[in-house]
Amino acid sequence: MRRAQRIAHLRPYFFAQVGARIRELQAQGVRVLRMDIGAPDGPPPPFVIETLIRRAQEPNVHAYSPYGGIPEYREAWAQYYRQRFGVHLDPQREVLGLIGSKEGIFHLTQALVDPGDVVLIPDPGYLTYTGAARIAGAEIYFLPLKEEHDFFPDLDAIPEEVARRARILWLNYPNNPTGAAATREQLQRALEFARRYDVLVAHDAPYVDVTLEPDVRPLSILELPGSREVAVEFNSLSKRANMAGWRLGAALGNEAAIQALHTYKSQVDSSHFRPMMEAGAVALTDPRMEAWLEQRNAVYRQRRDLILAHLPQLNMTARLPVAGMYVWARLPQGWDSMTYARRLLEEAGVSITPGVVFGPHGEGYVRISLGTATEIVEEALNRMVQWWRSCV
Ligand SMILES: Cc1ncc(COP(=O)(O)O)c(C=O)c1O
């Protein structure tokens, strides 16, 4: 079978490859401990599940839903943005329901980018920005996220000629994989860049409610004055409410971008199951969510602290991740991240993600996920320490 040129250069998704190797090891009797996956391990809030069950039993909810989501779902996002960020959005024109934010990230690129256009992508960064740009035939310009710049790109370092051809600037705060949150000043700089070069800032913010430090309140880019003239934000219930499998996301902000995405998307999908969106609305607006989030985030914080406490014994260091679900740890001198992760899996049965998977500037780091049961994190860390002792 001849593949389309469009996908000829795509490689299999890294996590699918690791998953296959882990299944082989498991078949040989190895108990593999996984800290590689960026998905929550806990269930969604019970009142969200109850809404789905109750509504799915109704006879009149099983038809196609309106493109871009039922009005109640879009309104719930608008209400959440009003209460959480003080941002007032028009649910019909400035909010669009998505089948997970990944779908919107991919399709926005297809809707806005022509072959030869430049897409600016943080490195390390979420893989879909790159995959979507490649399929669109775009030229990718990586923006290094360096520890010494608090993991925010140096926008002044982008050559004028590249900036002029750029269509989208991807940003993601709280950041996967580094755990950094952006300041108002940093986001302001991105908006100024966007205005100067007529670029859309696409801010990917699925971790905005996964806070690990009590005094850090991650921002929506839409909180900044004038932002929606040049910015769109992606958000999701996957990490906020442990609903990754439900595939409920949203695009919010810049109306022209939302409309372009809507037009493209309506060729591809036919929205979501109504009771799922109704349950999603509960996960956005129910007052019980606040206490639920606090408890859930406390569990992640405990796991993060456990991992950080073990790093010195592993000869690794990390900046304190203030939000998100990951510890981004710098490897001991002389190790490349693929070798480290491969040997750790094969020799100790512990799976973590090599940093280079997220882009060339991820080399020298590994990502350790907080979405793993605390007892397993403890056991995995003990195995890692023992394994490391055997290496040195
Ligand atoms: C930075 C980032 N953006 C987007 C997504 C996709 O999330 P969703 O489940 O909403 O598609 C992820 C998932 O891991 C992510 O880490």
The ligand as a Gaussian input file, in Angstrom:
#p B3LYP/6-31G(d) Opt

LIG

0 1
 C        0.396000      19.759000      26.640000
 C       -0.741000      18.901000      26.283000
 N       -1.662000      19.360000      25.435000
 C       -2.722000      18.620000      25.072000
 C       -2.890000      17.338000      25.550000
 C       -4.070000      16.534000      25.050000
 O       -5.056000      16.431000      25.980000
 P       -6.507000      15.919000      25.582000
 O       -6.727000      14.700000      26.380000
 O       -7.419000      17.040000      25.966000
 O       -6.537000      15.667000      24.121000
 C       -1.950000      16.803000      26.419000
 C       -2.100000      15.424000      26.896000
 O       -1.250000      14.820000      27.471000
 C       -0.848000      17.604000      26.806000
 O        0.092000      17.158000      27.631000

